[in-house]
């Protein structure tokens, strides 16, 4: 398994949208005050979850083949 997929799966597990309230509760329990609205924290967790999904499930792409022209003449 490629490192990109491992990181993507770890991000998907850690940044599940359900974990956003747990993150807020844990930071408050540790005495850290997060001065952000709850919807912004939830939205950031959702965005990071989607980025993890892209990392985990995107097929392997070669950079050299990406910029080649379609003409093989």
PDB file of N, CA, C and O in Angstrom:
ATOM      1  N   UNK A   1       0.851  -1.177   0.000  1.00  0.00           N
ATOM      2  CA  UNK A   1       0.000   0.000   0.000  1.00  0.00           C
ATOM      3  C   UNK A   1       0.895   1.238   0.000  1.00  0.00           C
ATOM      4  O   UNK A   1       1.871   1.311   0.747  1.00  0.00           O
ATOM      5  N   UNK A   2       0.557   2.193  -0.833  1.00  0.00           N
ATOM      6  CA  UNK A   2       1.371   3.402  -0.954  1.00  0.00           C
ATOM      7  C   UNK A   2       1.166   4.305   0.268  1.00  0.00           C
ATOM      8  O   UNK A   2       0.123   4.271   0.922  1.00  0.00           O
ATOM      9  N   UNK A   3       2.189   5.108   0.552  1.00  0.00           N
ATOM     10  CA  UNK A   3       2.121   6.000   1.715  1.00  0.00           C
ATOM     11  C   UNK A   3       0.972   6.987   1.577  1.00  0.00           C
ATOM     12  O   UNK A   3       0.369   7.382   2.575  1.00  0.00           O
ATOM     13  N   UNK A   4       0.665   7.387   0.347  1.00  0.00           N
ATOM     14  CA  UNK A   4      -0.429   8.340   0.126  1.00  0.00           C
ATOM     15  C   UNK A   4      -1.757   7.749   0.564  1.00  0.00           C
ATOM     16  O   UNK A   4      -2.586   8.443   1.153  1.00  0.00           O
ATOM     17  N   UNK A   5      -1.960   6.479   0.279  1.00  0.00           N
ATOM     18  CA  UNK A   5      -3.214   5.829   0.681  1.00  0.00           C
ATOM     19  C   UNK A   5      -3.288   5.648   2.191  1.00  0.00           C
ATOM     20  O   UNK A   5      -4.358   5.791   2.783  1.00  0.00           O
ATOM     21  N   UNK A   6      -2.164   5.338   2.812  1.00  0.00           N
ATOM     22  CA  UNK A   6      -2.151   5.191   4.270  1.00  0.00           C
ATOM     23  C   UNK A   6      -2.496   6.514   4.960  1.00  0.00           C
ATOM     24  O   UNK A   6      -3.277   6.548   5.911  1.00  0.00           O
ATOM     25  N   UNK A   7      -1.905   7.587   4.469  1.00  0.00           N
ATOM     26  CA  UNK A   7      -2.202   8.902   5.044  1.00  0.00           C
ATOM     27  C   UNK A   7      -3.657   9.275   4.801  1.00  0.00           C
ATOM     28  O   UNK A   7      -4.313   9.830   5.683  1.00  0.00           O
ATOM     29  N   UNK A   8      -4.164   8.974   3.608  1.00  0.00           N
ATOM     30  CA  UNK A   8      -5.556   9.282   3.285  1.00  0.00           C
ATOM     31  C   UNK A   8      -6.537   8.543   4.176  1.00  0.00           C
ATOM     32  O   UNK A   8      -7.518   9.122   4.641  1.00  0.00           O
ATOM     33  N   UNK A   9      -6.274   7.256   4.415  1.00  0.00           N
ATOM     34  CA  UNK A   9      -7.169   6.475   5.280  1.00  0.00           C
ATOM     35  C   UNK A   9      -7.085   6.975   6.718  1.00  0.00           C
ATOM     36  O   UNK A   9      -8.100   7.050   7.410  1.00  0.00           O
ATOM     37  N   UNK A  10      -5.875   7.319   7.172  1.00  0.00           N
ATOM     38  CA  UNK A  10      -5.734   7.862   8.531  1.00  0.00           C
ATOM     39  C   UNK A  10      -6.478   9.193   8.670  1.00  0.00           C
ATOM     40  O   UNK A  10      -7.104   9.455   9.697  1.00  0.00           O
ATOM     41  N   UNK A  11      -6.406  10.032   7.626  1.00  0.00           N
ATOM     42  CA  UNK A  11      -7.142  11.301   7.662  1.00  0.00           C
ATOM     43  C   UNK A  11      -8.645  11.061   7.685  1.00  0.00           C
ATOM     44  O   UNK A  11      -9.376  11.767   8.380  1.00  0.00           O
ATOM     45  N   UNK A  12      -9.112  10.068   6.927  1.00  0.00           N
ATOM     46  CA  UNK A  12     -10.548   9.796   6.900  1.00  0.00           C
ATOM     47  C   UNK A  12     -11.045   9.306   8.257  1.00  0.00           C
ATOM     48  O   UNK A  12     -12.161   9.628   8.663  1.00  0.00           O
ATOM     49  N   UNK A  13     -10.226   8.534   8.954  1.00  0.00           N
ATOM     50  CA  UNK A  13     -10.635   8.044  10.277  1.00  0.00           C
ATOM     51  C   UNK A  13     -10.591   9.181  11.300  1.00  0.00           C
ATOM     52  O   UNK A  13     -11.518   9.341  12.095  1.00  0.00           O
ATOM     53  N   UNK A  14      -9.522   9.961  11.277  1.00  0.00           N
ATOM     54  CA  UNK A  14      -9.357  11.016  12.276  1.00  0.00           C
ATOM     55  C   UNK A  14     -10.328  12.172  12.058  1.00  0.00           C
ATOM     56  O   UNK A  14     -10.859  12.723  13.022  1.00  0.00           O
ATOM     57  N   UNK A  15     -10.563  12.542  10.804  1.00  0.00           N
ATOM     58  CA  UNK A  15     -11.395  13.707  10.506  1.00  0.00           C
ATOM     59  C   UNK A  15     -12.813  13.334  10.102  1.00  0.00           C
ATOM     60  O   UNK A  15     -13.429  14.042   9.306  1.00  0.00           O
ATOM     61  N   UNK A  16     -13.338  12.248  10.629  1.00  0.00           N
ATOM     62  CA  UNK A  16     -14.752  11.955  10.414  1.00  0.00           C
ATOM     63  C   UNK A  16     -15.566  13.134  10.950  1.00  0.00           C
ATOM     64  O   UNK A  16     -15.251  13.656  12.020  1.00  0.00           O
ATOM     65  N   UNK A  17     -16.595  13.559  10.235  1.00  0.00           N
ATOM     66  CA  UNK A  17     -17.373  14.710  10.724  1.00  0.00           C
ATOM     67  C   UNK A  17     -17.975  14.493  12.112  1.00  0.00           C
ATOM     68  O   UNK A  17     -18.275  15.459  12.813  1.00  0.00           O
ATOM     69  N   UNK A  18     -18.152  13.251  12.508  1.00  0.00           N
ATOM     70  CA  UNK A  18     -18.685  12.953  13.839  1.00  0.00           C
ATOM     71  C   UNK A  18     -17.669  13.314  14.919  1.00  0.00           C
ATOM     72  O   UNK A  18     -18.050  13.588  16.057  1.00  0.00           O
ATOM     73  N   UNK A  19     -16.382  13.317  14.578  1.00  0.00           N
ATOM     74  CA  UNK A  19     -15.338  13.594  15.560  1.00  0.00           C
ATOM     75  C   UNK A  19     -15.164  15.080  15.864  1.00  0.00           C
ATOM     76  O   UNK A  19     -14.438  15.424  16.797  1.00  0.00           O
ATOM     77  N   UNK A  20     -15.797  15.960  15.120  1.00  0.00           N
ATOM     78  CA  UNK A  20     -15.642  17.403  15.360  1.00  0.00           C
ATOM     79  C   UNK A  20     -16.111  17.808  16.760  1.00  0.00           C
ATOM     80  O   UNK A  20     -15.389  18.536  17.442  1.00  0.00           O
ATOM     81  N   UNK A  21     -17.296  17.366  17.220  1.00  0.00           N
ATOM     82  CA  UNK A  21     -17.676  17.717  18.598  1.00  0.00           C
ATOM     83  C   UNK A  21     -16.742  17.106  19.645  1.00  0.00           C
ATOM     84  O   UNK A  21     -16.510  17.705  20.695  1.00  0.00           O
ATOM     85  N   UNK A  22     -16.207  15.919  19.361  1.00  0.00           N
ATOM     86  CA  UNK A  22     -15.236  15.323  20.285  1.00  0.00           C
ATOM     87  C   UNK A  22     -13.968  16.164  20.361  1.00  0.00           C
ATOM     88  O   UNK A  22     -13.381  16.309  21.433  1.00  0.00           O
ATOM     89  N   UNK A  23     -13.548  16.713  19.237  1.00  0.00           N
ATOM     90  CA  UNK A  23     -12.384  17.592  19.207  1.00  0.00           C
ATOM     91  C   UNK A  23     -12.623  18.835  20.062  1.00  0.00           C
ATOM     92  O   UNK A  23     -11.749  19.249  20.823  1.00  0.00           O
ATOM     93  N   UNK A  24     -13.801  19.423  19.936  1.00  0.00           N
ATOM     94  CA  UNK A  24     -14.132  20.620  20.718  1.00  0.00           C
ATOM     95  C   UNK A  24     -14.166  20.277  22.206  1.00  0.00           C
ATOM     96  O   UNK A  24     -13.629  21.025  23.023  1.00  0.00           O
ATOM     97  N   UNK A  25     -14.786  19.163  22.564  1.00  0.00           N
ATOM     98  CA  UNK A  25     -14.844  18.756  23.974  1.00  0.00           C
ATOM     99  C   UNK A  25     -13.460  18.456  24.530  1.00  0.00           C
ATOM    100  O   UNK A  25     -13.163  18.810  25.671  1.00  0.00           O
ATOM    101  N   UNK A  26     -12.609  17.809  23.740  1.00  0.00           N
ATOM    102  CA  UNK A  26     -11.261  17.475  24.208  1.00  0.00           C
ATOM    103  C   UNK A  26     -10.421  18.729  24.415  1.00  0.00           C
ATOM    104  O   UNK A  26      -9.673  18.816  25.389  1.00  0.00           O
ATOM    105  N   UNK A  27     -10.535  19.696  23.516  1.00  0.00           N
ATOM    106  CA  UNK A  27      -9.759  20.930  23.696  1.00  0.00           C
ATOM    107  C   UNK A  27     -10.254  21.727  24.899  1.00  0.00           C
ATOM    108  O   UNK A  27      -9.456  22.347  25.602  1.00  0.00           O
ATOM    109  N   UNK A  28     -11.556  21.714  25.138  1.00  0.00           N
ATOM    110  CA  UNK A  28     -12.078  22.400  26.326  1.00  0.00           C
ATOM    111  C   UNK A  28     -11.654  21.685  27.603  1.00  0.00           C
ATOM    112  O   UNK A  28     -11.379  22.334  28.612  1.00  0.00           O
ATOM    113  N   UNK A  29     -11.597  20.350  27.570  1.00  0.00           N
ATOM    114  CA  UNK A  29     -11.178  19.591  28.750  1.00  0.00           C
ATOM    115  C   UNK A  29      -9.702  19.818  29.058  1.00  0.00           C
ATOM    116  O   UNK A  29      -9.300  19.792  30.221  1.00  0.00           O
ATOM    117  N   UNK A  30      -8.894  20.041  28.023  1.00  0.00           N
ATOM    118  CA  UNK A  30      -7.473  20.297  28.232  1.00  0.00           C
ATOM    119  C   UNK A  30      -7.193  21.747  28.612  1.00  0.00           C
ATOM    120  O   UNK A  30      -6.053  22.101  28.910  1.00  0.00           O
ATOM    121  N   UNK A  31      -8.209  22.570  28.604  1.00  0.00           N
ATOM    122  CA  UNK A  31      -8.048  23.964  28.982  1.00  0.00           C
ATOM    123  C   UNK A  31      -7.690  24.872  27.819  1.00  0.00           C
ATOM    124  O   UNK A  31      -7.427  26.059  28.016  1.00  0.00           O
ATOM    125  N   UNK A  32      -7.676  24.324  26.607  1.00  0.00           N
ATOM    126  CA  UNK A  32      -7.407  25.141  25.423  1.00  0.00           C
ATOM    127  C   UNK A  32      -8.722  25.698  24.915  1.00  0.00           C
ATOM    128  O   UNK A  32      -9.711  24.975  24.792  1.00  0.00           O
ATOM    129  N   UNK A  33      -8.726  26.972  24.627  1.00  0.00           N
ATOM    130  CA  UNK A  33      -9.952  27.599  24.163  1.00  0.00           C
ATOM    131  C   UNK A  33      -9.865  27.816  22.658  1.00  0.00           C
ATOM    132  O   UNK A  33      -9.015  28.573  22.186  1.00  0.00           O
ATOM    133  N   UNK A  34     -10.730  27.164  21.912  1.00  0.00           N
ATOM    134  CA  UNK A  34     -10.795  27.338  20.467  1.00  0.00           C
ATOM    135  C   UNK A  34     -11.864  28.385  20.193  1.00  0.00           C
ATOM    136  O   UNK A  34     -13.056  28.136  20.369  1.00  0.00           O
ATOM    137  N   UNK A  35     -11.422  29.554  19.763  1.00  0.00           N
ATOM    138  CA  UNK A  35     -12.357  30.659  19.535  1.00  0.00           C
ATOM    139  C   UNK A  35     -12.911  30.641  18.117  1.00  0.00           C
ATOM    140  O   UNK A  35     -12.905  31.665  17.433  1.00  0.00           O
ATOM    141  N   UNK A  36     -13.374  29.514  17.685  1.00  0.00           N
ATOM    142  CA  UNK A  36     -13.969  29.367  16.359  1.00  0.00           C
ATOM    143  C   UNK A  36     -15.398  28.877  16.534  1.00  0.00           C
ATOM    144  O   UNK A  36     -15.683  28.138  17.476  1.00  0.00           O
ATOM    145  N   UNK A  37     -16.291  29.273  15.652  1.00  0.00           N
ATOM    146  CA  UNK A  37     -17.659  28.745  15.730  1.00  0.00           C
ATOM    147  C   UNK A  37     -17.676  27.250  15.424  1.00  0.00           C
ATOM    148  O   UNK A  37     -16.820  26.735  14.704  1.00  0.00           O
ATOM    149  N   UNK A  38     -18.658  26.578  15.982  1.00  0.00           N
ATOM    150  CA  UNK A  38     -18.739  25.129  15.804  1.00  0.00           C
ATOM    151  C   UNK A  38     -18.938  24.739  14.349  1.00  0.00           C
ATOM    152  O   UNK A  38     -18.430  23.706  13.912  1.00  0.00           O
ATOM    153  N   UNK A  39     -19.670  25.550  13.594  1.00  0.00           N
ATOM    154  CA  UNK A  39     -19.895  25.198  12.195  1.00  0.00           C
ATOM    155  C   UNK A  39     -18.603  25.271  11.389  1.00  0.00           C
ATOM    156  O   UNK A  39     -18.434  24.523  10.426  1.00  0.00           O
ATOM    157  N   UNK A  40     -17.679  26.172  11.775  1.00  0.00           N
ATOM    158  CA  UNK A  40     -16.408  26.282  11.068  1.00  0.00           C
ATOM    159  C   UNK A  40     -15.524  25.072  11.356  1.00  0.00           C
ATOM    160  O   UNK A  40     -14.833  24.578  10.465  1.00  0.00           O
ATOM    161  N   UNK A  41     -15.545  24.601  12.584  1.00  0.00           N
ATOM    162  CA  UNK A  41     -14.783  23.400  12.928  1.00  0.00           C
ATOM    163  C   UNK A  41     -15.362  22.196  12.198  1.00  0.00           C
ATOM    164  O   UNK A  41     -14.615  21.373  11.669  1.00  0.00           O
ATOM    165  N   UNK A  42     -16.686  22.086  12.166  1.00  0.00           N
ATOM    166  CA  UNK A  42     -17.319  20.986  11.436  1.00  0.00           C
ATOM    167  C   UNK A  42     -17.024  21.038   9.954  1.00  0.00           C
ATOM    168  O   UNK A  42     -16.789  20.003   9.330  1.00  0.00           O
ATOM    169  N   UNK A  43     -17.035  22.238   9.379  1.00  0.00           N
ATOM    170  CA  UNK A  43     -16.733  22.391   7.957  1.00  0.00           C
ATOM    171  C   UNK A  43     -15.282  22.039   7.658  1.00  0.00           C
ATOM    172  O   UNK A  43     -14.994  21.416   6.636  1.00  0.00           O
ATOM    173  N   UNK A  44     -14.368  22.430   8.537  1.00  0.00           N
ATOM    174  CA  UNK A  44     -12.960  22.093   8.321  1.00  0.00           C
ATOM    175  C   UNK A  44     -12.734  20.591   8.435  1.00  0.00           C
ATOM    176  O   UNK A  44     -11.923  20.032   7.696  1.00  0.00           O
ATOM    177  N   UNK A  45     -13.442  19.926   9.354  1.00  0.00           N
ATOM    178  CA  UNK A  45     -13.334  18.475   9.452  1.00  0.00           C
ATOM    179  C   UNK A  45     -13.873  17.813   8.187  1.00  0.00           C
ATOM    180  O   UNK A  45     -13.301  16.834   7.709  1.00  0.00           O
ATOM    181  N   UNK A  46     -14.957  18.334   7.649  1.00  0.00           N
ATOM    182  CA  UNK A  46     -15.530  17.771   6.429  1.00  0.00           C
ATOM    183  C   UNK A  46     -14.589  17.951   5.242  1.00  0.00           C
ATOM    184  O   UNK A  46     -14.438  17.037   4.431  1.00  0.00           O
ATOM    185  N   UNK A  47     -13.960  19.109   5.131  1.00  0.00           N
ATOM    186  CA  UNK A  47     -13.017  19.359   4.036  1.00  0.00           C
ATOM    187  C   UNK A  47     -11.799  18.449   4.159  1.00  0.00           C
ATOM    188  O   UNK A  47     -11.358  17.875   3.163  1.00  0.00           O
ATOM    189  N   UNK A  48     -11.251  18.309   5.361  1.00  0.00           N
ATOM    190  CA  UNK A  48     -10.096  17.432   5.552  1.00  0.00           C
ATOM    191  C   UNK A  48     -10.462  15.968   5.335  1.00  0.00           C
ATOM    192  O   UNK A  48      -9.632  15.192   4.862  1.00  0.00           O
ATOM    193  N   UNK A  49     -11.689  15.580   5.670  1.00  0.00           N
ATOM    194  CA  UNK A  49     -12.169  14.228   5.399  1.00  0.00           C
ATOM    195  C   UNK A  49     -12.213  13.976   3.892  1.00  0.00           C
ATOM    196  O   UNK A  49     -11.813  12.907   3.431  1.00  0.00           O
ATOM    197  N   UNK A  50     -12.692  14.949   3.130  1.00  0.00           N
ATOM    198  CA  UNK A  50     -12.760  14.803   1.666  1.00  0.00           C
ATOM    199  C   UNK A  50     -11.366  14.754   1.049  1.00  0.00           C
ATOM    200  O   UNK A  50     -11.139  14.002   0.102  1.00  0.00           O
ATOM    201  N   UNK A  51     -10.438  15.539   1.569  1.00  0.00           N
ATOM    202  CA  UNK A  51      -9.058  15.488   1.079  1.00  0.00           C
ATOM    203  C   UNK A  51      -8.458  14.113   1.357  1.00  0.00           C
ATOM    204  O   UNK A  51      -7.741  13.570   0.517  1.00  0.00           O
ATOM    205  N   UNK A  52      -8.745  13.547   2.524  1.00  0.00           N
ATOM    206  CA  UNK A  52      -8.288  12.192   2.825  1.00  0.00           C
ATOM    207  C   UNK A  52      -8.885  11.165   1.882  1.00  0.00           C
ATOM    208  O   UNK A  52      -8.210  10.214   1.488  1.00  0.00           O
ATOM    209  N   UNK A  53     -10.154  11.349   1.516  1.00  0.00           N
ATOM    210  CA  UNK A  53     -10.777  10.440   0.556  1.00  0.00           C
ATOM    211  C   UNK A  53     -10.130  10.517  -0.810  1.00  0.00           C
ATOM    212  O   UNK A  53      -9.953   9.497  -1.477  1.00  0.00           O
ATOM    213  N   UNK A  54      -9.778  11.720  -1.230  1.00  0.00           N
ATOM    214  CA  UNK A  54      -9.088  11.868  -2.518  1.00  0.00           C
ATOM    215  C   UNK A  54      -7.721  11.202  -2.459  1.00  0.00           C
ATOM    216  O   UNK A  54      -7.331  10.513  -3.402  1.00  0.00           O
ATOM    217  N   UNK A  55      -6.990  11.395  -1.368  1.00  0.00           N
ATOM    218  CA  UNK A  55      -5.680  10.759  -1.237  1.00  0.00           C
ATOM    219  C   UNK A  55      -5.785   9.241  -1.203  1.00  0.00           C
ATOM    220  O   UNK A  55      -4.936   8.546  -1.760  1.00  0.00           O
ATOM    221  N   UNK A  56      -6.813   8.730  -0.559  1.00  0.00           N
ATOM    222  CA  UNK A  56      -6.933   7.283  -0.394  1.00  0.00           C
ATOM    223  C   UNK A  56      -7.415   6.580  -1.655  1.00  0.00           C
ATOM    224  O   UNK A  56      -6.979   5.465  -1.938  1.00  0.00           O
ATOM    225  N   UNK A  57      -8.297   7.200  -2.409  1.00  0.00           N
ATOM    226  CA  UNK A  57      -8.948   6.481  -3.499  1.00  0.00           C
ATOM    227  C   UNK A  57      -8.599   6.975  -4.896  1.00  0.00           C
ATOM    228  O   UNK A  57      -9.116   6.440  -5.876  1.00  0.00           O
ATOM    229  N   UNK A  58      -7.739   7.978  -5.017  1.00  0.00           N
ATOM    230  CA  UNK A  58      -7.349   8.457  -6.337  1.00  0.00           C
ATOM    231  C   UNK A  58      -6.367   7.474  -6.965  1.00  0.00           C
ATOM    232  O   UNK A  58      -5.454   7.001  -6.287  1.00  0.00           O
ATOM    233  N   UNK A  59      -6.537   7.157  -8.252  1.00  0.00           N
ATOM    234  CA  UNK A  59      -5.602   6.218  -8.879  1.00  0.00           C
ATOM    235  C   UNK A  59      -4.219   6.838  -9.036  1.00  0.00           C
ATOM    236  O   UNK A  59      -4.041   8.054  -8.967  1.00  0.00           O
ATOM    237  N   UNK A  60      -3.263   5.967  -9.245  1.00  0.00           N
ATOM    238  CA  UNK A  60      -1.888   6.408  -9.404  1.00  0.00           C
ATOM    239  C   UNK A  60      -1.747   7.134 -10.741  1.00  0.00           C
ATOM    240  O   UNK A  60      -2.165   6.623 -11.779  1.00  0.00           O
ATOM    241  N   UNK A  61      -1.159   8.321 -10.708  1.00  0.00           N
ATOM    242  CA  UNK A  61      -0.978   9.129 -11.912  1.00  0.00           C
ATOM    243  C   UNK A  61       0.503   9.470 -12.040  1.00  0.00           C
ATOM    244  O   UNK A  61       1.130   9.941 -11.092  1.00  0.00           O
ATOM    245  N   UNK A  62       1.046   9.225 -13.219  1.00  0.00           N
ATOM    246  CA  UNK A  62       2.432   9.581 -13.485  1.00  0.00           C
ATOM    247  C   UNK A  62       2.488  11.033 -13.945  1.00  0.00           C
ATOM    248  O   UNK A  62       1.721  11.445 -14.816  1.00  0.00           O
ATOM    249  N   UNK A  63       3.382  11.792 -13.367  1.00  0.00           N
ATOM    250  CA  UNK A  63       3.519  13.204 -13.725  1.00  0.00           C
ATOM    251  C   UNK A  63       3.971  13.343 -15.182  1.00  0.00           C
ATOM    252  O   UNK A  63       3.519  14.242 -15.891  1.00  0.00           O
ATOM    253  N   UNK A  64       4.863  12.452 -15.625  1.00  0.00           N
ATOM    254  CA  UNK A  64       5.377  12.547 -16.988  1.00  0.00           C
ATOM    255  C   UNK A  64       4.289  12.252 -18.012  1.00  0.00           C
ATOM    256  O   UNK A  64       4.236  12.898 -19.058  1.00  0.00           O
ATOM    257  N   UNK A  65       3.429  11.293 -17.730  1.00  0.00           N
ATOM    258  CA  UNK A  65       2.359  10.951 -18.660  1.00  0.00           C
ATOM    259  C   UNK A  65       1.245  11.995 -18.632  1.00  0.00           C
ATOM    260  O   UNK A  65       0.476  12.102 -19.587  1.00  0.00           O
ATOM    261  N   UNK A  66       1.154  12.749 -17.570  1.00  0.00           N
ATOM    262  CA  UNK A  66       0.107  13.753 -17.447  1.00  0.00           C
ATOM    263  C   UNK A  66       0.311  14.902 -18.430  1.00  0.00           C
ATOM    264  O   UNK A  66      -0.655  15.446 -18.964  1.00  0.00           O
ATOM    265  N   UNK A  67       1.578  15.272 -18.668  1.00  0.00           N
ATOM    266  CA  UNK A  67       1.872  16.414 -19.524  1.00  0.00           C
ATOM    267  C   UNK A  67       2.287  16.028 -20.938  1.00  0.00           C
ATOM    268  O   UNK A  67       2.710  16.894 -21.704  1.00  0.00           O
ATOM    269  N   UNK A  68       2.178  14.756 -21.304  1.00  0.00           N
ATOM    270  CA  UNK A  68       2.470  14.348 -22.674  1.00  0.00           C
ATOM    271  C   UNK A  68       1.322  14.733 -23.582  1.00  0.00           C
ATOM    272  O   UNK A  68       0.163  14.750 -23.169  1.00  0.00           O
ATOM    273  N   UNK A  69       1.661  15.046 -24.836  1.00  0.00           N
ATOM    274  CA  UNK A  69       0.599  15.336 -25.797  1.00  0.00           C
ATOM    275  C   UNK A  69       0.013  14.022 -26.296  1.00  0.00           C
ATOM    276  O   UNK A  69       0.652  12.974 -26.202  1.00  0.00           O
ATOM    277  N   UNK A  70      -1.186  14.082 -26.820  1.00  0.00           N
ATOM    278  CA  UNK A  70      -1.868  12.878 -27.292  1.00  0.00           C
ATOM    279  C   UNK A  70      -1.331  12.346 -28.603  1.00  0.00           C
ATOM    280  O   UNK A  70      -1.602  11.197 -28.952  1.00  0.00           O
ATOM    281  N   UNK A  71      -0.568  13.157 -29.348  1.00  0.00           N
ATOM    282  CA  UNK A  71      -0.031  12.717 -30.640  1.00  0.00           C
ATOM    283  C   UNK A  71       1.218  11.879 -30.431  1.00  0.00           C
ATOM    284  O   UNK A  71       2.173  12.329 -29.798  1.00  0.00           O
ATOM    285  N   UNK A  72       1.214  10.687 -30.949  1.00  0.00           N
ATOM    286  CA  UNK A  72       2.356   9.784 -30.838  1.00  0.00           C
ATOM    287  C   UNK A  72       3.052   9.632 -32.190  1.00  0.00           C
ATOM    288  O   UNK A  72       3.633   8.578 -32.446  1.00  0.00           O
ATOM    289  N   UNK A  73       3.018  10.646 -33.073  1.00  0.00           N
ATOM    290  CA  UNK A  73       3.619  10.514 -34.401  1.00  0.00           C
ATOM    291  C   UNK A  73       5.068  10.910 -34.440  1.00  0.00           C
ATOM    292  O   UNK A  73       5.697  10.847 -35.497  1.00  0.00           O
TER     293      UNK A  73
END
